[in-house]
Amino acid sequence: MHNGSHTDKQVETLAIAASGDDIRRACAWLAAALRQRDVPGPQVECLELALHEALANVLAHGGSAALAELICIRIEVRGQATTGEARVEVRDAGIPFDPTRTPKHTPARTLAEAQFGGLGLPLIRRCSDWMRYRREGDRNHFMFGTRWPKL
């Protein structure tokens, strides 16, 4: 017999090449896997957008090692009595980069102040309830996720 603290956990992984085509494939895989696990639509859309940005950052800024090695994506959906949570982890062999330590983005007030780029991390922050990072061996482990109340 289980008490009220029972947690139902489902995990799935995917390995992709560092390419635009594989980023699109990974985002479609993520959305389908989350929907299959009854993650609400708004959370699916947010995590899909955040994953796209995280993977685009690996391609753009990870360096040659990131482009040569597979990128591993792990999703975990947990359900408890009153809440659900979906977690996404991106593991890559790129140069060490902790996105949780970058300063918060301040929007430009004028066109002259506007800079090209730099919008990916603010987007991931807006789409996630939390972010974590660790460097393990020669790999970045970037995790983010969202929670929702169960009805």
Backbone as a printed PyTorch tensor [residue, N CA C, xyz], in Angstrom:
tensor([[[  0.8400,  -1.1730,   0.0000],
         [  0.0000,   0.0000,   0.0000],
         [  0.8890,   1.2410,   0.0000]],

        [[  0.5420,   2.2120,  -0.8670],
         [  1.3130,   3.4480,  -0.9720],
         [  0.6280,   4.5490,  -0.2080]],

        [[  1.4410,   5.4430,   0.3580],
         [  0.8570,   6.6240,   0.9820],
         [  0.7730,   7.7440,  -0.0420]],

        [[  0.3970,   8.9300,   0.3590],
         [  0.1910,  10.0400,  -0.5610],
         [  1.4460,  10.5870,  -1.1940]],

        [[  2.6320,  10.1070,  -0.8320],
         [  3.8660,  10.6520,  -1.3870],
         [  4.3720,   9.8450,  -2.5790]],

        [[  3.5590,   8.9520,  -3.1040],
         [  3.9630,   8.1510,  -4.2530],
         [  4.2820,   9.0460,  -5.4470]],

        [[  5.3970,   8.7830,  -6.1000],
         [  5.7970,   9.5210,  -7.2920],
         [  5.8660,   8.5620,  -8.4680]],

        [[  5.2270,   8.9610,  -9.5620],
         [  5.2820,   8.2000, -10.7980],
         [  6.3090,   8.9020, -11.6890]],

        [[  7.3610,   8.1780, -12.1220],
         [  8.4440,   8.7930, -12.8680],
         [  8.6250,   8.0700, -14.1990]],

        [[  8.7230,   8.8350, -15.2890],
         [  8.9370,   8.2700, -16.6150],
         [ 10.1140,   8.9940, -17.2610]],

        [[ 11.0680,   8.2230, -17.7970],
         [ 12.2940,   8.7800, -18.3710],
         [ 12.4480,   8.2860, -19.8010]],

        [[ 12.9470,   9.1610, -20.6620],
         [ 13.2430,   8.7810, -22.0400],
         [ 14.4670,   9.5720, -22.4950]],

        [[ 15.2840,   8.9770, -23.3610],
         [ 16.4890,   9.6530, -23.8410],
         [ 16.5730,   9.6010, -25.3610]],

        [[ 17.3390,  10.5410, -25.9120],
         [ 17.5770,  10.6180, -27.3510],
         [ 18.9820,  11.1740, -27.5490]],

        [[ 19.7210,  10.6250, -28.4970],
         [ 21.0320,  11.1620, -28.8720],
         [ 20.9290,  11.6940, -30.2940]],

        [[ 21.4390,  12.9130, -30.4960],
         [ 21.3680,  13.5370, -31.8200],
         [ 22.7330,  14.0590, -32.2330]],

        [[ 22.8870,  14.2430, -33.5300],
         [ 24.0740,  14.9240, -34.0490],
         [ 23.8660,  16.4260, -33.8900]],

        [[ 24.9500,  17.1620, -33.9030],
         [ 24.8800,  18.6170, -33.7850],
         [ 24.5640,  19.2050, -35.1540]],

        [[ 23.2860,  19.2040, -35.5160],
         [ 22.8540,  19.7430, -36.8070],
         [ 21.4580,  20.3400, -36.6710]],

        [[ 21.1350,  21.2550, -37.5620],
         [ 19.8220,  21.8690, -37.5540],
         [ 18.7120,  20.8530, -37.7460]],

        [[ 18.9290,  19.8930, -38.6340],
         [ 17.9080,  18.8650, -38.8620],
         [ 17.6560,  18.0570, -37.6000]],

        [[ 18.7260,  17.6990, -36.8910],
         [ 18.5580,  16.9110, -35.6750],
         [ 17.9560,  17.7330, -34.5360]],

        [[ 18.2060,  19.0420, -34.5280],
         [ 17.5420,  19.8960, -33.5310],
         [ 16.0350,  19.8510, -33.7540]],

        [[ 15.6080,  19.9880, -35.0030],
         [ 14.1680,  19.9310, -35.3020],
         [ 13.5950,  18.5740, -34.9150]],

        [[ 14.3300,  17.5140, -35.2080],
         [ 13.8800,  16.1550, -34.8710],
         [ 13.7660,  15.9930, -33.3510]],

        [[ 14.7340,  16.5260, -32.6120],
         [ 14.7260,  16.4190, -31.1460],
         [ 13.5430,  17.1830, -30.5530]],

        [[ 13.2340,  18.3470, -31.0950],
         [ 12.1070,  19.1360, -30.5750],
         [ 10.7820,  18.4250, -30.8310]],

        [[ 10.6370,  17.8210, -32.0070],
         [  9.4170,  17.0610, -32.3100],
         [  9.3130,  15.8390, -31.3970]],

        [[ 10.4350,  15.1620, -31.1560],
         [ 10.4730,  14.0010, -30.2560],
         [ 10.0530,  14.4070, -28.8450]],

        [[ 10.6190,  15.5290, -28.3610],
         [ 10.2920,  16.0110, -27.0240],
         [  8.8000,  16.2930, -26.9010]],

        [[  8.2510,  17.0330, -27.8500],
         [  6.8330,  17.3980, -27.7850],
         [  5.9500,  16.1530, -27.7850]],

        [[  6.2560,  15.1940, -28.6550],
         [  5.4480,  13.9660, -28.7230],
         [  5.5520,  13.1770, -27.4230]],

        [[  6.7610,  13.0590, -26.8760],
         [  6.9590,  12.2860, -25.6470],
         [  6.2430,  12.9390, -24.4680]],

        [[  6.2780,  14.2690, -24.3890],
         [  5.6140,  14.9550, -23.2860],
         [  4.0930,  14.8440, -23.4030]],

        [[  3.5820,  14.9940, -24.6220],
         [  2.1260,  14.8670, -24.8100],
         [  1.6550,  13.4630, -24.4570]],

        [[  2.4570,  12.4720, -24.8340],
         [  2.1260,  11.0730, -24.5390],
         [  2.0460,  10.8440, -23.0260]],

        [[  2.7710,  11.6470, -22.2650],
         [  2.7870,  11.5220, -20.8060],
         [  1.8480,  12.5200, -20.1430]],

        [[  0.9250,  13.0820, -20.9160],
         [ -0.1210,  13.9870, -20.4090],
         [  0.4010,  15.2730, -19.7970]],

        [[  1.5320,  15.7730, -20.3010],
         [  2.0080,  17.0900, -19.8830],
         [  1.1060,  18.1210, -20.5720]],

        [[  0.6190,  19.1220, -19.8320],
         [ -0.2790,  20.1130, -20.4370],
         [  0.3710,  20.8690, -21.6000]],

        [[ -0.4580,  21.2630, -22.5690],
         [  0.0110,  21.9380, -23.7760],
         [  0.9180,  23.1280, -23.5640]],

        [[  0.5630,  24.0670, -22.6700],
         [  1.4480,  25.2290, -22.4830],
         [  2.8520,  24.8380, -22.0110]],

        [[  2.9530,  23.8280, -21.1420],
         [  4.2630,  23.3740, -20.6670],
         [  5.0290,  22.6740, -21.7880]],

        [[  4.3280,  21.9020, -22.6220],
         [  4.9810,  21.2400, -23.7690],
         [  5.5850,  22.2970, -24.6830]],

        [[  4.8020,  23.3190, -25.0120],
         [  5.2790,  24.3660, -25.9230],
         [  6.4750,  25.1010, -25.3380]],

        [[  6.4270,  25.4130, -24.0500],
         [  7.5460,  26.1140, -23.4130],
         [  8.8140,  25.2720, -23.4200]],

        [[  8.6930,  23.9970, -23.0610],
         [  9.8840,  23.1470, -23.0100],
         [ 10.4340,  22.8790, -24.4120]],

        [[  9.5670,  22.7800, -25.3970],
         [ 10.0250,  22.5910, -26.7740],
         [ 10.8240,  23.8150, -27.2320]],

        [[ 10.3320,  24.9950, -26.9270],
         [ 11.0340,  26.2280, -27.2740],
         [ 12.3600,  26.3290, -26.5290]],

        [[ 12.3500,  26.0030, -25.2370],
         [ 13.5810,  26.0590, -24.4370],
         [ 14.6100,  25.0580, -24.9570]],

        [[ 14.1670,  23.8480, -25.3190],
         [ 15.1070,  22.8570, -25.8640],
         [ 15.7070,  23.3580, -27.1670]],

        [[ 14.8830,  23.9160, -28.0350],
         [ 15.3910,  24.4400, -29.3060],
         [ 16.4800,  25.4790, -29.0560]],

        [[ 16.2380,  26.4020, -28.1350],
         [ 17.2240,  27.4380, -27.8250],
         [ 18.4960,  26.8410, -27.2210]],

        [[ 18.3490,  25.8870, -26.2980],
         [ 19.5180,  25.2650, -25.6740],
         [ 20.3800,  24.5570, -26.7220]],

        [[ 19.7360,  23.8230, -27.6290],
         [ 20.4810,  23.1080, -28.6630],
         [ 21.1010,  24.0780, -29.6730]],

        [[ 20.3810,  25.1320, -30.0230],
         [ 20.9370,  26.1400, -30.9350],
         [ 22.1740,  26.7850, -30.3190]],

        [[ 22.1460,  27.0020, -28.9940],
         [ 23.3120,  27.5700, -28.3110],
         [ 24.5000,  26.6220, -28.3590]],

        [[ 24.2570,  25.3200, -28.2130],
         [ 25.3490,  24.3430, -28.3080],
         [ 25.9870,  24.4350, -29.6960]],

        [[ 25.1640,  24.4760, -30.7410],
         [ 25.6910,  24.5600, -32.1020],
         [ 26.4620,  25.8510, -32.3360]],

        [[ 25.9060,  26.9690, -31.8590],
         [ 26.5050,  28.2710, -32.1390],
         [ 27.7430,  28.5600, -31.2960]],

        [[ 27.7670,  28.0720, -30.0580],
         [ 28.8150,  28.4980, -29.1310],
         [ 29.6390,  27.3680, -28.5110]],

        [[ 29.2930,  26.1060, -28.7910],
         [ 29.9360,  24.9830, -28.1160],
         [ 31.3230,  24.6360, -28.5960]],

        [[ 31.6990,  25.1120, -29.7800],
         [ 33.0220,  24.8150, -30.3020],
         [ 33.0760,  23.4960, -31.0520]],

        [[ 34.2590,  23.1390, -31.5210],
         [ 34.4270,  21.9730, -32.3910],
         [ 34.0820,  20.6580, -31.6980]],

        [[ 34.3830,  20.5300, -30.3970],
         [ 34.0700,  19.2860, -29.6930],
         [ 32.5600,  19.0690, -29.6320]],

        [[ 31.8110,  20.1420, -29.4150],
         [ 30.3460,  20.0310, -29.3540],
         [ 29.7900,  19.5720, -30.6970]],

        [[ 30.4060,  20.0370, -31.7850],
         [ 29.9170,  19.6880, -33.1210],
         [ 30.3060,  18.2690, -33.5200]],

        [[ 31.3920,  17.7530, -32.9350],
         [ 31.8830,  16.4260, -33.3120],
         [ 31.2150,  15.2980, -32.5340]],

        [[ 30.6960,  15.5900, -31.3560],
         [ 30.1320,  14.5590, -30.4740],
         [ 28.6110,  14.5920, -30.5060]],

        [[ 28.0140,  13.4570, -30.1520],
         [ 26.5600,  13.4140, -30.0360],
         [ 26.1050,  14.2610, -28.8550]],

        [[ 24.9290,  14.8430, -28.9950],
         [ 24.2760,  15.5710, -27.9070],
         [ 23.2060,  14.6430, -27.3490]],

        [[ 23.2140,  14.4420, -26.0400],
         [ 22.2300,  13.5560, -25.4030],
         [ 21.1590,  14.3900, -24.7190]],

        [[ 19.9230,  14.0110, -24.9460],
         [ 18.7850,  14.6980, -24.3410],
         [ 18.0310,  13.6790, -23.5040]],

        [[ 17.7000,  14.0700, -22.2900],
         [ 16.9710,  13.1840, -21.3840],
         [ 15.7580,  13.9410, -20.8750]],

        [[ 14.6060,  13.3080, -20.9500],
         [ 13.4170,  13.9190, -20.3620],
         [ 12.9140,  13.0220, -19.2470]],

        [[ 12.3730,  13.6780, -18.2530],
         [ 11.8100,  12.9540, -17.1140],
         [ 10.5110,  13.6510, -16.7370]],

        [[  9.4450,  12.8790, -16.6730],
         [  8.1530,  13.4160, -16.2550],
         [  7.7840,  12.7400, -14.9530]],

        [[  7.4820,  13.5680, -13.9480],
         [  7.1150,  13.0510, -12.6290],
         [  5.7150,  13.5430, -12.3030]],

        [[  4.9330,  12.6540, -11.7690],
         [  3.6150,  13.0440, -11.3230],
         [  3.4360,  12.6830,  -9.8670]],

        [[  2.9220,  13.6180,  -9.0910],
         [  2.5580,  13.3540,  -7.7110],
         [  1.0620,  13.6120,  -7.5810]],

        [[  0.5640,  13.5040,  -6.3930],
         [ -0.8820,  13.6310,  -6.1920],
         [ -1.4230,  14.9760,  -6.6720]],

        [[ -0.6890,  16.0510,  -6.4270],
         [ -1.2270,  17.3750,  -6.7380],
         [ -0.4550,  18.1420,  -7.8010]],

        [[  0.7480,  17.6960,  -8.1560],
         [  1.5560,  18.4330,  -9.1270],
         [  2.2070,  17.4930, -10.1220]],

        [[  2.5690,  18.0610, -11.2490],
         [  3.3750,  17.3570, -12.2360],
         [  4.6200,  18.1720, -12.5130]],

        [[  5.6610,  17.5110, -12.9790],
         [  6.8990,  18.1980, -13.3270],
         [  7.5290,  17.4920, -14.5130]],

        [[  8.0160,  18.2820, -15.4670],
         [  8.7710,  17.7520, -16.5980],
         [ 10.1550,  18.3780, -16.5650]],

        [[ 11.1710,  17.5200, -16.6920],
         [ 12.5630,  17.9610, -16.6680],
         [ 13.2240,  17.5880, -17.9860]],

        [[ 14.0660,  18.4660, -18.4770],
         [ 14.8360,  18.2240, -19.6900],
         [ 16.3020,  18.4170, -19.3420]],

        [[ 17.1440,  17.4780, -19.7730],
         [ 18.5880,  17.6060, -19.5820],
         [ 19.2560,  17.5080, -20.9420]],

        [[ 20.1690,  18.4420, -21.2100],
         [ 20.9590,  18.4470, -22.4410],
         [ 22.4060,  18.2330, -22.0220]],

        [[ 23.0270,  17.1710, -22.5580],
         [ 24.4410,  16.8810, -22.2810],
         [ 25.2120,  17.0440, -23.5790]],

        [[ 26.2550,  17.8770, -23.5360],
         [ 27.0580,  18.0970, -24.7310],
         [ 28.5350,  18.1760, -24.3540]],

        [[ 29.3810,  18.0060, -25.3680],
         [ 30.8340,  18.0090, -25.1550],
         [ 31.4500,  19.3630, -25.4660]],

        [[ 30.6490,  20.4060, -25.4570],
         [ 31.1310,  21.7390, -25.7850],
         [ 31.9960,  22.3480, -24.6990]],

        [[ 32.4720,  23.5470, -24.9860],
         [ 33.2870,  24.2500, -24.0060],
         [ 32.4440,  24.4720, -22.7480]],

        [[ 33.0720,  24.4620, -21.5630],
         [ 32.2990,  24.6390, -20.3340],
         [ 31.5310,  25.9540, -20.3550]],

        [[ 30.2400,  25.8660, -20.0720],
         [ 29.4020,  27.0630, -20.0210],
         [ 28.2400,  26.8240, -19.0760]],

        [[ 28.1580,  27.6530, -18.0460],
         [ 27.0780,  27.5540, -17.0660],
         [ 26.0470,  28.6430, -17.3370]],

        [[ 24.9400,  28.2990, -17.9980],
         [ 23.9410,  29.3160, -18.3250],
         [ 23.2400,  29.8900, -17.1040]],

        [[ 23.3190,  29.2050, -15.9670],
         [ 22.6570,  29.7190, -14.7690],
         [ 23.4300,  30.8870, -14.1500]],

        [[ 24.6780,  31.0870, -14.5740],
         [ 25.5100,  32.1580, -14.0090],
         [ 25.5820,  33.3890, -14.9110]],

        [[ 24.9140,  33.3640, -16.0370],
         [ 24.9290,  34.5440, -16.9070],
         [ 23.9820,  35.5890, -16.3310]],

        [[ 24.3430,  36.8630, -16.4520],
         [ 23.4690,  37.9050, -15.8980],
         [ 22.1180,  37.9150, -16.6040]],

        [[ 21.1230,  38.3440, -15.8690],
         [ 19.7850,  38.4660, -16.4460],
         [ 19.8130,  39.5080, -17.5590]],

        [[ 19.0840,  39.2450, -18.6220],
         [ 19.0270,  40.1170, -19.7880],
         [ 18.1910,  41.3570, -19.4720]],

        [[ 18.7360,  42.5250, -19.8060],
         [ 17.9780,  43.7640, -19.6870],
         [ 17.5690,  44.1860, -21.0860]],

        [[ 16.2770,  44.2650, -21.3510],
         [ 15.8330,  44.6320, -22.7000],
         [ 16.3220,  46.0320, -23.0920]],

        [[ 16.6370,  46.1920, -24.3570],
         [ 17.0660,  47.4960, -24.8640],
         [ 15.8940,  48.4780, -24.8030]],

        [[ 16.2120,  49.7220, -24.4610],
         [ 15.1620,  50.7560, -24.4070],
         [ 15.0180,  51.4590, -25.7470]],

        [[ 16.0940,  51.4370, -26.5380],
         [ 16.0500,  52.0910, -27.8450],
         [ 16.6640,  51.1620, -28.8840]],

        [[ 16.4100,  51.4390, -30.1310],
         [ 16.9860,  50.6460, -31.2070],
         [ 18.5110,  50.7410, -31.1970]],

        [[ 19.0380,  51.9020, -30.8390],
         [ 20.4960,  52.0820, -30.7980],
         [ 21.1440,  51.1820, -29.7480]],

        [[ 20.4100,  50.8680, -28.6530],
         [ 20.9470,  50.0000, -27.6020],
         [ 20.7980,  48.5260, -27.9370]],

        [[ 19.9510,  48.2140, -28.8930],
         [ 19.6480,  46.8170, -29.2110],
         [ 20.8810,  46.1100, -29.7660]],

        [[ 21.0550,  44.8490, -29.3420],
         [ 22.1580,  44.0340, -29.8310],
         [ 21.5800,  42.8100, -30.5180]],

        [[ 22.3030,  42.3000, -31.4930],
         [ 21.8800,  41.0860, -32.1730],
         [ 22.1920,  39.8930, -31.2750]],

        [[ 21.2670,  38.9770, -31.1660],
         [ 21.4980,  37.7590, -30.3860],
         [ 21.2990,  37.9930, -28.8990]],

        [[ 21.6740,  36.9920, -28.1240],
         [ 21.5770,  37.0980, -26.6820],
         [ 20.1900,  36.8970, -26.1170]],

        [[ 19.2570,  36.4350, -26.9320],
         [ 17.8810,  36.2790, -26.4620],
         [ 17.5470,  34.8440, -26.0760]],

        [[ 18.4250,  33.8960, -26.3850],
         [ 18.1410,  32.4900, -26.1130],
         [ 17.9950,  32.1700, -24.6330]],

        [[ 18.9510,  32.6070, -23.8140],
         [ 18.8800,  32.3090, -22.3800],
         [ 17.7000,  32.9990, -21.6910]],

        [[ 17.4140,  34.2670, -22.0060],
         [ 16.2050,  34.8560, -21.4100],
         [ 14.9440,  34.0780, -21.7970]],

        [[ 14.9030,  33.5730, -23.0020],
         [ 13.7570,  32.7750, -23.4400],
         [ 13.6720,  31.4740, -22.6410]],

        [[ 14.8120,  30.8120, -22.4400],
         [ 14.8290,  29.5730, -21.6490],
         [ 14.3890,  29.8780, -20.2190]],

        [[ 14.8610,  30.9970, -19.6670],
         [ 14.4540,  31.3800, -18.3020],
         [ 12.9420,  31.5950, -18.2150]],

        [[ 12.3710,  32.2670, -19.2340],
         [ 10.9290,  32.5240, -19.2280],
         [ 10.1260,  31.2440, -19.3790]],

        [[ 10.6690,  30.2790, -20.0960],
         [  9.9460,  29.0360, -20.3810],
         [ 10.1260,  27.9730, -19.3020]],

        [[ 10.9740,  28.2100, -18.3270],
         [ 11.2950,  27.2080, -17.3130],
         [ 10.9780,  27.7370, -15.9190]],

        [[ 10.6050,  26.8270, -15.0430],
         [ 10.4260,  27.1870, -13.6410],
         [ 11.7530,  27.1330, -12.8890]],

        [[ 12.7190,  26.3990, -13.4310],
         [ 14.0370,  26.2950, -12.7980],
         [ 15.0700,  25.8600, -13.8310]],

        [[ 16.3550,  26.1610, -13.5500],
         [ 17.4840,  25.7400, -14.3900],
         [ 18.6130,  25.3030, -13.4630]],

        [[ 19.3490,  24.2770, -13.8990],
         [ 20.5390,  23.8240, -13.1540],
         [ 21.6390,  23.4850, -14.1590]],

        [[ 22.8750,  23.5160, -13.6860],
         [ 24.0190,  23.1850, -14.5410],
         [ 25.0800,  22.4840, -13.7090]],

        [[ 25.7560,  21.5440, -14.3420],
         [ 26.9640,  20.9780, -13.7480],
         [ 27.8820,  20.5460, -14.8890]],

        [[ 29.1750,  20.5500, -14.6010],
         [ 30.1690,  20.0480, -15.5450],
         [ 30.6390,  18.7230, -14.9800]],

        [[ 30.5400,  17.6840, -15.7710],
         [ 30.9450,  16.3520, -15.3240],
         [ 31.8680,  15.7680, -16.3850]],

        [[ 33.1300,  15.5810, -16.0320],
         [ 34.1070,  15.1240, -17.0160],
         [ 34.2510,  16.1800, -18.0900]],

        [[ 34.0880,  15.7840, -19.3460],
         [ 34.1990,  16.7380, -20.4470],
         [ 32.8300,  17.1220, -21.0070]],

        [[ 31.8010,  17.0290, -20.1850],
         [ 30.4320,  17.2820, -20.6550],
         [ 29.7210,  18.3470, -19.8240]],

        [[ 28.9760,  19.1930, -20.5270],
         [ 28.0350,  20.1110, -19.8910],
         [ 26.7420,  19.3470, -19.6430]],

        [[ 26.1530,  19.5270, -18.4870],
         [ 24.8370,  18.9650, -18.1520],
         [ 23.9450,  20.1510, -17.7980]],

        [[ 23.0980,  20.5450, -18.7310],
         [ 22.1950,  21.6700, -18.5230],
         [ 20.7820,  21.1250, -18.3660]],

        [[ 20.1580,  21.4350, -17.2310],
         [ 18.8170,  20.9160, -16.9280],
         [ 17.8640,  22.0760, -16.6960]],

        [[ 16.6480,  21.9070, -17.1760],
         [ 15.6010,  22.8940, -16.9430],
         [ 14.2720,  22.1580, -16.9090]],

        [[ 13.2800,  22.8050, -16.3270],
         [ 12.0000,  22.1200, -16.2230],
         [ 10.8650,  23.0450, -15.8630]],

        [[  9.6810,  22.4560, -15.8290],
         [  8.4690,  23.1890, -15.5070],
         [  7.5470,  22.3310, -14.6610]],

        [[  6.7180,  22.9960, -13.8730],
         [  5.7600,  22.3030, -13.0020],
         [  4.3530,  22.8060, -13.3100]],

        [[  3.3810,  22.0160, -12.9640],
         [  1.9910,  22.4220, -13.1570],
         [  1.1230,  21.7440, -12.0950]],

        [[  0.0120,  22.3770, -11.7350],
         [ -0.9100,  21.7370, -10.7810],
         [ -1.7450,  20.6780, -11.4880]],

        [[ -1.9290,  19.5600, -10.8510],
         [ -2.8100,  18.5220, -11.3940],
         [ -4.2420,  18.8540, -11.0110]],

        [[ -5.1220,  18.6130, -11.9250],
         [ -6.5390,  18.9000, -11.6680],
         [ -7.2330,  17.7030, -11.0760]]])
